[in-house]
Amino acid sequence: EKEALGFYVSGHPLERYKSELGDMQLSTQNIRDGELSDGADVRLPGVVAQMTVRLNKNAEKFAILRLEDLRGTIEVMVWARLFADVGEMLQEDEPLLIEGKVSVREEERSIRADRIMSLAQYRREQAQSLVIPMDEKVREPDLPRLNGVLSKMPGECAVRFQVRTRNGCTVLVDSGQSITPDERLMDELEDLLPDVPLRFGYAQQLRAGASTRPSATRHSAYGQGTPEEAAYG
């Protein structure tokens, strides 16, 4: 969409992941502004705005990404061993979670990727709760359909309703239902409740230095890189 028109007509792909963006508290701007030093661990959500694939001295493919979030872009190096595992995932406009280290060379800042996974996978595997505000935007006729949608994909993510009491207090009420927050289910929820801000909660806050559970391949040695990779950048 952006490639064709130069902008997103239907909204930025990261808009769906506001819960994760809010908890992360890290953006490309923080890194570009020098708030993190060389070698600092980072976890950064974004989409691939541009990708260049090259060959190293062993004729193995590696990639240079231009990662975009809501604050700008930054370069991300994806060395050969990691690229072999995740290359098919690196499509434009696919929301991703990048784990790696900051690289500072001659005042230019980039990220050396250690691990890459889709934000959809992260949410599906690690979201602990979904909070649905029950205000005037949720109409009473929608409730039976909402119950039906929530029943389609049972899982480990507890659904809670945010309710405002008569005295103005906000409380969370357990719905008794748990879901798997698959993208198809989220499509249905967003179609049913287009103006309702759905919010996901996690057992641990998403922070720059924290690590995700080891469900996706991790290559910790990539922070150092091979001699030819280190020589590149």
Phi, psi and chi 1 to 4 in degrees:
 res  aa     phi    psi   chi1   chi2   chi3   chi4
   1 GLU       -  -49.6 -178.8  176.9  -70.5      -
   2 LYS   -68.8  -37.6 -174.6  178.2 -179.3 -178.3
   3 GLU   -61.3  -36.0 -176.7  178.7    2.1      -
   4 ALA   -79.8  -38.9      -      -      -      -
   5 LEU  -109.7  -16.1  -58.5  174.0      -      -
   6 GLY    89.2   -3.8      -      -      -      -
   7 PHE  -158.6  166.1   56.5   91.6      -      -
   8 TYR   -91.8  116.1  -66.3  107.9      -      -
   9 VAL   -72.6  -42.8  174.8      -      -      -
  10 SER   -92.4   12.8   55.9      -      -      -
  11 GLY   101.4  153.7      -      -      -      -
  12 HIS   -66.7  139.7 -163.1  -75.9      -      -
  13 PRO   -56.9  -24.1  -24.6   33.5      -      -
  14 LEU   -79.7  -12.6  -69.7  177.8      -      -
  15 GLU   -58.0  -31.6  -70.5  -70.5  -20.9      -
  16 ARG   -67.3  -19.0  168.4  174.7  -87.2 -167.5
  17 TYR  -111.1   40.4  -64.3   93.8      -      -
  18 LYS   -62.6  -32.9  -72.5 -177.1  177.0  179.7
  19 SER   -60.0  -47.2  -62.5      -      -      -
  20 GLU   -69.2  -39.5  -68.8   77.5    5.9      -
  21 LEU   -64.0  -40.4  -66.4  175.7      -      -
  22 GLY   -66.4  -40.9      -      -      -      -
  23 ASP   -72.7  -30.4  -77.6  -18.3      -      -
  24 MET   -65.3  -40.0 -175.1   68.0   70.0      -
  25 GLN    53.3   36.7  -65.4 -173.3   -6.9      -
  26 LEU  -145.7  137.5 -178.8   69.6      -      -
  27 SER  -136.9  170.3   71.2      -      -      -
  28 THR   -60.2  -31.1   55.7      -      -      -
  29 GLN   -65.0  -40.3 -177.5  175.8  -13.2      -
  30 ASN   -56.6  -41.7  -60.2  128.1      -      -
  31 ILE   -72.3  -45.4  -59.0  172.6      -      -
  32 ARG   -62.2  -32.6  -67.2 -165.2  -47.0  -89.2
  33 ASP   -78.9   -0.5  -71.1  -12.1      -      -
  34 GLY    81.0   21.4      -      -      -      -
  35 GLU   -75.2  -15.9  -63.2  178.8   19.2      -
  36 LEU  -120.9  139.7  -70.9   89.0      -      -
  37 SER   -86.1  169.3   59.4      -      -      -
  38 ASP   -58.1  130.2 -174.6   41.9      -      -
  39 GLY    88.8   -3.2      -      -      -      -
  40 ALA   -67.0  139.8      -      -      -      -
  41 ASP   -72.8  138.1  -68.2  -33.1      -      -
  42 VAL  -136.3  152.5  -67.6      -      -      -
  43 ARG  -133.2  115.0  -59.4  179.2   62.4 -142.0
  44 LEU  -132.7  123.7 -174.7   67.4      -      -
  45 PRO   -83.9  150.1   28.8  -30.4      -      -
  46 GLY   178.9  179.9      -      -      -      -
  47 VAL  -123.1  153.0  -62.7      -      -      -
  48 VAL   -78.1  112.4  176.6      -      -      -
  49 ALA   -87.3  -28.6      -      -      -      -
  50 GLN  -158.2  146.8 -176.2  178.9   -4.3      -
  51 MET  -141.5  132.5  179.0  171.4   68.2      -
  52 THR  -118.0  125.3  -58.5      -      -      -
  53 VAL  -103.5  130.8  178.1      -      -      -
  54 ARG  -129.9  173.1  -63.2 -179.2  178.7  175.6
  55 LEU  -111.7  137.3  -63.0  177.4      -      -
  56 ASN   -86.2 -172.6   63.4   17.2      -      -
  57 LYS   -65.9  -18.7  -67.3 -179.3  179.9  179.7
  58 ASN   -96.0   13.8  -63.6  -39.3      -      -
  59 ALA    62.3   28.9      -      -      -      -
  60 GLU   -99.8  141.6  -60.8  169.3  -40.2      -
  61 LYS   -76.5  137.6  -67.7 -179.5 -179.8  179.9
  62 PHE  -135.7  168.3   68.8   95.8      -      -
  63 ALA  -132.4  148.7      -      -      -      -
  64 ILE  -114.9  115.2  -54.6  170.0      -      -
  65 LEU  -101.0  150.2  -49.8 -179.5      -      -
  66 ARG  -108.5  103.3  177.8   56.9   56.6  176.8
  67 LEU   -90.6  131.6 -171.5   75.8      -      -
  68 GLU  -116.9  134.7  175.1 -176.0  -50.5      -
  69 ASP  -124.2 -161.5   63.4    6.8      -      -
  70 LEU   -79.6   -3.3  -59.0 -179.9      -      -
  71 ARG  -114.0   -2.7  -62.6  -65.6 -176.5   88.3
  72 GLY   143.9 -152.8      -      -      -      -
  73 THR  -136.0  163.3   67.3      -      -      -
  74 ILE  -154.4  153.5 -163.4  165.4      -      -
  75 GLU   -81.0  139.4 -176.9  177.5  -83.0      -
  76 VAL  -128.8  126.0  177.7      -      -      -
  77 MET   -93.1  128.3  -58.0  -61.0  -58.2      -
  78 VAL  -119.2  100.5 -176.9      -      -      -
  79 TRP   -72.7  171.0  -62.1  122.7      -      -
  80 ALA   -57.4  -46.9      -      -      -      -
  81 ARG   -65.2  -40.2  -75.4  172.2  -70.1  178.2
  82 LEU   -70.7  -40.5  179.2   58.0      -      -
  83 PHE   -60.4  -36.5 -176.4   75.0      -      -
  84 ALA   -60.9  -30.8      -      -      -      -
  85 ASP   -84.9  -36.3  -69.7  -22.7      -      -
  86 VAL  -118.9    4.9  -57.3      -      -      -
  87 GLY   -53.3  -40.1      -      -      -      -
  88 GLU   -68.1  -20.8  -66.2 -176.8   -1.4      -
  89 MET   -79.4  -20.2 -174.5 -170.3  -54.5      -
  90 LEU   -83.1   64.2  -55.3 -179.9      -      -
  91 GLN  -100.6  149.4  -58.0  177.3   17.3      -
  92 GLU   -60.6  140.7  -70.4 -169.5    9.2      -
  93 ASP    74.2    4.0  -60.2  -16.6      -      -
  94 GLU   -84.2  116.9  173.2   69.1   22.5      -
  95 PRO   -64.7  125.0  -23.6   35.9      -      -
  96 LEU  -125.3  160.4  -57.8  173.0      -      -
  97 LEU  -118.2  117.5  179.8   60.9      -      -
  98 ILE  -102.9  126.0  -52.3  -72.3      -      -
  99 GLU  -110.6  135.5  -69.9 -172.0    3.1      -
 100 GLY  -177.9 -152.8      -      -      -      -
 101 LYS  -132.1  147.1  -69.1  179.4  171.4   57.0
 102 VAL   -72.1  136.8  174.2      -      -      -
 103 SER  -120.2  125.8  175.4      -      -      -
 104 VAL  -116.7  117.0 -177.9      -      -      -
 105 ARG  -132.6  114.8  -63.5  -67.7 -177.0  -90.3
 106 GLU    51.7   47.9  -61.5  179.3   -5.7      -
 107 GLU    71.1   -2.8  -57.7  -56.8  -40.7      -
 108 GLU   -91.2  131.1  -67.8  -66.9  -33.3      -
 109 ARG  -109.8  136.8  -73.2  170.9  163.6   77.1
 110 SER  -145.3 -177.4   61.1      -      -      -
 111 ILE  -123.8  134.7  -62.4  173.6      -      -
 112 ARG   -97.3  113.0  -59.9 -171.0  -56.4  -93.7
 113 ALA   -74.8  131.2      -      -      -      -
 114 ASP   -98.4  -33.1  -67.3  -23.2      -      -
 115 ARG  -154.8  141.8 -178.0 -173.3 -175.5 -162.8
 116 ILE  -137.2  133.0  -60.7  175.1      -      -
 117 MET  -144.0  159.8   66.9 -170.2  -54.0      -
 118 SER   -75.4  147.4   71.3      -      -      -
 119 LEU   -65.4  -30.3  -84.8  173.8      -      -
 120 ALA   -62.6  -42.6      -      -      -      -
 121 GLN   -66.0  -42.9  177.8 -173.2   -7.8      -
 122 TYR   -58.5  -47.8 -175.3   87.3      -      -
 123 ARG   -63.0  -44.6  173.2 -179.0  -76.9  179.1
 124 ARG   -61.0  -38.1 -174.3  170.4   59.5 -110.7
 125 GLU   -89.2  -28.9  -66.4 -179.1   -3.9      -
 126 GLN  -119.8  -12.1  -63.5 -155.0   26.8      -
 127 ALA   -62.7  129.0      -      -      -      -
 128 GLN   -95.6  -25.7  -60.5  -65.2  -56.4      -
 129 SER  -153.8  152.9   63.6      -      -      -
 130 LEU  -122.1  123.7  168.5   62.5      -      -
 131 VAL  -105.8  125.5  175.2      -      -      -
 132 ILE  -115.0  112.8  -56.8  176.2      -      -
 133 PRO   -66.2  126.8  -19.5   32.6      -      -
 134 MET  -102.8   81.6  -58.0  -62.3  -72.7      -
 135 ASP  -118.8 -160.3   54.1   21.9      -      -
 136 GLU   -65.7  -15.4   66.0  -81.1   -2.5      -
 137 LYS   -74.6  -18.1  -63.9  176.5 -177.1  177.3
 138 VAL   -98.3  110.6 -179.8      -      -      -
 139 ARG   -84.3  148.6  -57.3  171.7  -57.3  169.1
 140 GLU   -58.5  -38.2 -174.0  170.7  -12.0      -
 141 PRO   -64.3  -18.2  -23.4   34.6      -      -
 142 ASP   -79.9  -17.0  -67.5  -28.4      -      -
 143 LEU   -62.6  -45.2  -63.9 -179.7      -      -
 144 PRO   -60.6  -40.5  -24.1   34.8      -      -
 145 ARG   -67.8  -38.2 -175.3 -178.8  167.8 -166.5
 146 LEU   -59.5  -44.1  174.9   60.3      -      -
 147 ASN   -60.6  -40.2 -179.5   67.6      -      -
 148 GLY   -66.0  -41.9      -      -      -      -
 149 VAL   -64.1  -44.0  171.7      -      -      -
 150 LEU   -66.3  -21.8  -66.6  174.3      -      -
 151 SER   -85.5   -9.0  -58.9      -      -      -
 152 LYS   -71.3  -36.5  -74.2 -174.7  176.0 -178.7
 153 MET  -131.6   80.8  -61.7 -169.4   69.1      -
 154 PRO   -64.8  149.7   22.1  -32.1      -      -
 155 GLY  -168.7 -149.1      -      -      -      -
 156 GLU  -105.0   -1.9  -58.6  -62.1  -37.6      -
 157 CYS   -91.8  109.3 -180.0      -      -      -
 158 ALA   -71.3  137.4      -      -      -      -
 159 VAL   -99.2  127.9  178.4      -      -      -
 160 ARG  -126.4  143.8  -61.3 -172.9  174.1   99.6
 161 PHE  -100.6  131.5  -62.1  136.2      -      -
 162 GLN   -93.3  117.2 -179.9  177.0  -63.9      -
 163 VAL  -123.0  138.4  179.9      -      -      -
 164 ARG   -98.3  125.9 -176.3  173.7  -66.1  -84.4
 165 THR   -80.4  171.9   64.0      -      -      -
 166 ARG   -63.0  -29.4  -67.9 -179.8  179.6  177.8
 167 ASN   -89.7   11.1   60.5    4.8      -      -
 168 GLY    91.0    1.3      -      -      -      -
 169 CYS   -81.8  150.8  -64.7      -      -      -
 170 THR  -107.8  126.8  -60.7      -      -      -
 171 VAL  -127.9  155.1  -63.1      -      -      -
 172 LEU  -103.5  130.1  -68.7  178.8      -      -
 173 VAL  -116.0  125.7  179.0      -      -      -
 174 ASP   -68.7  126.8 -166.9  -19.2      -      -
 175 SER   -78.4  -17.4   71.6      -      -      -
 176 GLY    84.6    1.7      -      -      -      -
 177 GLN  -116.7  147.9  -67.1  176.7  -63.2      -
 178 SER  -131.5  142.2  -65.7      -      -      -
 179 ILE  -126.8  167.0   62.6  168.9      -      -
 180 THR  -103.1  112.7  -62.6      -      -      -
 181 PRO   -76.2   63.4   28.5  -34.8      -      -
 182 ASP   -70.9  154.5 -177.2   87.7      -      -
 183 GLU   -61.2  -34.7  -75.0 -164.6  -63.4      -
 184 ARG   -64.4  -40.4  -67.4  168.0  -63.1  175.8
 185 LEU   -65.9  -41.1  179.9   66.6      -      -
 186 MET   -65.0  -35.3  -63.9  -49.3  -60.1      -
 187 ASP   -58.9  -44.6  -74.5  -20.0      -      -
 188 GLU   -66.4  -42.0  -70.6 -162.2   49.2      -
 189 LEU   -64.1  -41.5  -74.8  175.7      -      -
 190 GLU   -70.8  -30.9  -70.2  170.6    1.3      -
 191 ASP   -68.3  -39.0  -74.6  -16.7      -      -
 192 LEU   -74.3  -39.3  176.8   61.9      -      -
 193 LEU  -125.1   66.9  -52.2  172.0      -      -
 194 PRO   -64.1  -26.3   25.0  -35.0      -      -
 195 ASP  -105.7    8.8  -60.8  -41.9      -      -
 196 VAL   -99.0  121.5  177.4      -      -      -
 197 PRO   -75.5  101.8   27.0  -32.2      -      -
 198 LEU   -78.5  136.5  -53.7  176.3      -      -
 199 ARG  -129.8  128.3 -172.7  174.1   74.6 -107.3
 200 PHE   -99.2  146.0  -74.9   91.9      -      -
 201 GLY  -118.8  152.1      -      -      -      -
 202 TYR  -127.6  153.5  -68.1   83.6      -      -
 203 ALA   -63.2  -35.3      -      -      -      -
 204 GLN  -123.7  143.6   62.0  178.4   18.9      -
 205 GLN   -65.0  140.5  -66.6  -78.1  -56.7      -
 206 LEU   -77.2  114.2  -61.9  179.6      -      -
 207 ARG  -130.1  163.6  -67.6  -66.7 -178.0 -102.1
 208 ALA   -57.0  -39.3      -      -      -      -
 209 GLY   -97.2   -0.6      -      -      -      -
 210 ALA   -82.5  157.0      -      -      -      -
 211 SER  -111.5  150.6   60.2      -      -      -
 212 THR   -85.8  168.5   57.6      -      -      -
 213 ARG   -65.6  150.6   69.3  171.4   65.4  169.4
 214 PRO   -80.1   54.3   30.6  -35.8      -      -
 215 SER   -90.9  -17.6   57.5      -      -      -
 216 ALA  -114.6  157.7      -      -      -      -
 217 THR   -62.4  134.1  -55.4      -      -      -
 218 ARG  -120.9  137.3 -177.1  177.3  178.4   86.0
 219 HIS  -125.3   84.5  -58.5  -92.1      -      -
 220 SER   -66.7  -24.4   57.9      -      -      -
 221 ALA   -69.4  -13.7      -      -      -      -
 222 TYR   -68.6  -19.2  -66.3  165.0      -      -
 223 GLY   -60.8  -30.0      -      -      -      -
 224 GLN   -88.7  -44.2  -62.7  -68.3  -29.8      -
 225 GLY    79.7  163.1      -      -      -      -
 226 THR   -73.1  166.1   64.2      -      -      -
 227 PRO   -54.1  -40.6  -29.5   36.5      -      -
 228 GLU   -70.3  -32.9   62.9 -166.5  -86.7      -
 229 GLU   -68.1  -43.3  -69.4  165.8   -9.4      -
 230 ALA   -62.1  -36.9      -      -      -      -
 231 ALA   -67.9  -30.5      -      -      -      -
 232 TYR   -65.3  -47.0  178.7   86.9      -      -
 233 GLY  -149.5      -      -      -      -      -
